[in-house]
Structures are given as structure tokens and as C-alpha cells.
């Protein structure tokens, strides 16, 4: 998210309560996060060459659940700042928000990636802050202004431009792009509704319940797929794609994102992710020989420019919210993943 959306949920975080890491450490971590998410598209495409999309989503979720469990039990020994232990009454909320929004996002993302190009998928995913803004408006934490509406209109126009031409390789499609919009909307829902819950119980707890709950839910489908598909013929490269997607974007990227939000304004953290469509596209051009059509540049400018405009902070409104932000800062401080 960017600064405007961050303010919509109660102002900046009191980072002085935490031991602030060095700027170099934060820069290295954000670079790892950016590369983890950018390579995710190419590794996903490699895995999808040999593994059906639903099965890839199942394998990814189940493996992510296995990998996050030791992280969760390790984190319990040193409770996150401001977080409390979860109770039985918290489980329905944890599962509803985590499984439906976070795991749902990843399942739809994989299905969408199978039907569109890396360039289109990465660019549309960059619209996530705009969808978070719409969620903030829906729950009454933000107002739509002419500037925000104009930014949204620009971004939508950019998506329309993407549909006017065809890449030489990568096979983007309207169905795939619309599914990517759906996946991005689910992640925005997770950001909006999971923020307070992450503040109460900690980001590791929220992610652990999401992946473990999703893994249990998808386990029957996983076993069914193992019984009906011959995965012994799947190459090491495809299995490597599954392993990469299970660890780096799903766990490493999200945890770095959460950690960075504790020490930096959301606007600075989100600004790094604006580079993601560019880097993801370059990686796909290098390893998958994808060649976006020339109009992709125009669409990218419209989408990213629109998202930036919609999320641009209003100085007058920010001054008027200082008192409210000072009060809101006393509430549990959560992170958007």
C-alpha cells in the first residue's frame, strides 16, 4: 500500500517502539522481497508447462503450510510486539480471512497465470494498492476524491490498452487478465480485513493459519491429483518452480513485507513494488522469450501512473488527520501482507 491507504487505516506506525534496523539492512531485505515476487511469475510459468494449474496451486499451498509451521513455532517463543496469543474464538476469523483471501488469492493467481502473460499478470497485480483503497472506501475509512477517481480511470484505461494488442509470445488473454484482477482483489481484501487481526495476533500467526488451513482444505484435492496424474514424468525444473513458489513469494516475501512495514512508511515499502512489473517482464523476456507488444509500454504507464495518482497523499487532509492519527496509534499495530 501507499501512504494514502496507510493513513486511511489509522496513520503511521510508532516505529520508535521497535529497534530500527539500518537503512542498508532494510534495503537488502526489500530487494530480496522484490526479486522473490518478480521471479514468481517466471517460475510459475515453468511449473505450469507440466503441472495443471489447480494441482500447482494445491502443491504450493500444502508445501507453504509445511514450511511455515517451524517459523510459527519459533516465533511463539518471542511474541511479536503488541500481539497476543490466539484463542479458540479467534480461529474462525483467522481461517476466514487467511484461507478465503490469502490462499484464495494464490489459487486464482496460478489459474490466471496459466491464461495470460507474465507482463500482463505482473502489471495488473501492481494495481493492488488501488483495490486496497476501494476496500478502505467500502468500510468507511477513506473517501473517494476526484483525484482518486481520475487515477482509477487511468489505471482501467491502461488495462483496456493492454487488451488492444497481442504479444508475440506469452499468450495473454482477456480471461487471464480478468482472473488476475480477481486474484488482486482477494489480496486487497486480505490487506483490508486482515490488518487489525494481524495487529492483534501477529503476522506470523495470521499467515500460519492461512497456509495450514488452506493446506488442509486442499489436501483431498492434492491426493486426488496424485492418484490421477503421472507426476513421475514432471521435470526437476517444474518441481523447482513449485518449491520456489512455496517458499520465496509465499513466505519470505510476505514476512519481509510485514517486517518492513514496522519500520518504514507504507508508501516507501509500496514504492519498491512499483518496480515489480518492470523486473518481472524483463525476467520473462530473458528466460521465457516473452515479447510484449509495443503498446504494452503505454498500458504500463497508464496503469502505474493511475495507481500512483489514486494513492497520492493529500497534504491538507493529512494535516487535518494528525489528531485522529495520534489517537489511532494507541491501537494494535497490524501489517498488510
Secondary structure as UniProt FT lines:
FT   HELIX           3..8
FT   TURN            9..10
FT   HELIX           15..17
FT   HELIX           23..48
FT   TURN            49..50
FT   HELIX           53..76
FT   TURN            81..82
FT   HELIX           88..90
FT   HELIX           91..97
FT   HELIX           98..103
FT   HELIX           104..113
FT   TURN            114..115
FT   HELIX           118..125
FT   TURN            126..127
FT   HELIX           128..138
FT   TURN            139..140
FT   HELIX           146..164
FT   HELIX           174..201
FT   HELIX           203..228
FT   HELIX           231..233
FT   HELIX           236..244
FT   HELIX           245..253
FT   HELIX           254..263
FT   HELIX           266..273
FT   TURN            274..275
FT   HELIX           276..287
FT   HELIX           295..311
FT   HELIX           315..320
FT   HELIX           322..328
FT   TURN            329..330
//
